[in-house]
């Protein structure tokens, strides 16, 4: 009981170091930015490179996905973050602390918009994901391409009774009612194999960095040929 009381009575630290560590622990791709600051040959994540290859002409943004590491290589990309601490070490980032107010924080609408495993989108059900995407559509031009990915292990649903692939695919297709047409998907669930004792491992599904569930949508427009 004393330990619990101590947690609630202690003041939370708000210094830069504490806020930075909290941000970095939830944004694995920030490490790419740290590497690139010291390298003449820049490092780009394979999935991010695939997104950039499929962007169309127009304005492009990465939201809450450590997009500042890409902006150092492609300055025309807007990096939008929800954590104020980012602006302290990367001043050109666009700060939008709330999805609901996102459309008020940005200077323009976008033709390409990527949300790559945003940890802030997690710990909700598919209705919560739908609301997040609805907020994102408010900053998109008609015909925009929306690149969205997340980890199933941090989404709330009954894994014991639900076919996960059908569950998320059906959800993605249902988003046409908010203007999002599914163009491409990649759903990767790790295949479990019993060991010599007949037990399964306890590992989570793959792709901690980018998310093991990836959906690409077109907003109020036509599908495109994936590159």
N, C-alpha and C positions, 0 to 999 in steps of 0.2 A: 504493500500500500504506500509506503514511503517513496518508493521509486516512482509510482504513478503520480503522486502529488508533486514530486520534483519536476517531472516533465511539464506539468501544467503551470508551475509557478516560475520556472526559469524563463527569462526573456530570450527570444530567438535572435540570434546574431544577424545583423543586417549589413555587415562590412562587405567590401568588394570581394575579398577572398572567399568568404562563405557563400555569397550569391553566385560567384563564378563556378565554384566546385559543384554546386547544385545544378547549375545549367549544364556544365560539361558532363556530369554523370548521366544525364538524360539525353544527350545529343552526341552520339558516337562519331558523327561525321565532323564534328568540330576538330577532331584529331587530324583530319585531312588539311584543314586550314593551318594548323600548327606545323605540319610537315612542309606544306607549300611555301611557308614564309621563309624557309631556309634552303629551298631547292630551286635550281634553275629550270629543271624539267619538272613540270607540275604533275601531281597525281590526281586522277579523276576516278571516282567510283564507277564501276562498270554499268550499274543500273542508271545512274545519273547521266552517263554518256549516252545511253539508249534513249533516255527522255529527251535530251538536247537534240539528238539526231532526228527525233520525230516532232520537234517543235515547228510550227509554221511561222511565217513572217509576221511580225507584230511585237507587242509588248509581252515579256516573259517574267514570271515571278516564281520564287520558291518560298513557300510559307512555313515557318517554324520547322525548317529542315536543315539548319546550318548552311543556308544558301550563300552565306558570305564567303565560303571557301571557293565557290564557283564564280562569284562576282569578281574576285581577284584575277580570274583567268578570262572571263567574259563580262566586261564592265556593264554591258547593256542589260544584264539581268538584275531585277530588283530582288533584294533579300529582305523579306518581311519577317519579323520576329515578335513573339509574345512576351519575351523576358527583357525587361529594361536593362539588365546588366550587359546585354550584348552591345548596346549602343555606347557603353563606356569603353570597350576595347575595339569596336568597329563602328565609328560615328556615322557612316553613311547608310547604316541599316534603317529600314522603315519600321517604326514601332507601332504595333497594334495589339494591345494587351487583351482585347476581347474579340471573339469571332463575330459577335453581334454588332460590334462597332467597326468591323474591318472595312466596310465600304466607306466609312467616314474618315479613316486614317490614311488611305492611299491616295496618291495624286491622280490616278487614272485607272481605267479598266484594262483587263488583260486578254490576250489572245492565246496564251499558254500559261497554265497555272499548275504547279506541282506541290503536292503535300506528301512527303516521303516519310512514312512511319512516324508521324508527329505523336510524341508520347502524350501530349495534352489531349489528343482525340480518344485516348484509351479509357478503359473502365466504364464503358457504356454498352448498351445493347445496340441492335441495328437501328432502332428508332433514333437513338442518340447520334449514330453515324449519319443517318439521313439528315438530321438537323444541322450537323456540321457542314455537310455538302450543300445544303440549302443556303447557308450563310456564305459559302464560297461562291455560289452562283451569282450572288449579288455584285461580285466584282469582275464578272466575265462579260466579254462582248459576245454577241451571237456568233456561233461557229467556233467558239474557243475550244481548246483541247485541255481537258482536266486530267492530270495524272495523279492517282490516289493509291496509297498502299498503307497497310497496317499489319499487325501481328494478331492472329486469332487468339493466342493465349491470353491476351489482355482485353478481349471482348466478352461480354457476359451473355452466355447462352448455354443450354443443356447439352453438353457433348456426349452424354450417355444415350440420348434418345434421338439425336439429330444427325442426319447425313450432312456433314459440314460443307462439302463441296456444293451440294445442291442448295443448301441453306444460303450461302453467301452469293452464289450465282443468281439464284432467284431474287435475292435482295437487290443485286446490282441491276438486273433487268427491270425491276419495279421502279427504278428511279426515273424512268421516262416521264413520269407524271410531274417531275420538277425540271424537265427539259434535258436530262442527261441520258444519252444513248450510249450503251456499252459498245466499245470498239475492239478492245483487246483485254484479255485477262490471263493471269498466271497464278494458279493456286497450288501451293506446294506443301503437302503434309508429309512429314517424315514417316517412312515405312518402318514399322516396328518388327524386329526379328527377335525371337526368343534366344536367350543364351543357353549354355550347356545345362544350366539348372532349370530351364523352362520358364525363366523370368524375362520380362521386357525391361529395357532401360527406362530411366526417368527423365531423359533429355527432352527439352522443349522442341517445338517445331523450328525449322531452319530459318536463316536470314534474319538475325537479330537486328542488323543495321537497316535494311530496307523494308522489312516486313515480308512475311511469307504469303500474303494475299495482295495481289496487285490488280487494279482495275484502271483502264483508261477510258475516258468518256469524251463524247463531243457534246457541247452545249448548244442546243437549238440550231443544229447544223448537220452536215453530212459526214458519214464515216470517211476515214482516209486509209490509204494503203500503208500498213506498218512497215517501217524500214528497219 
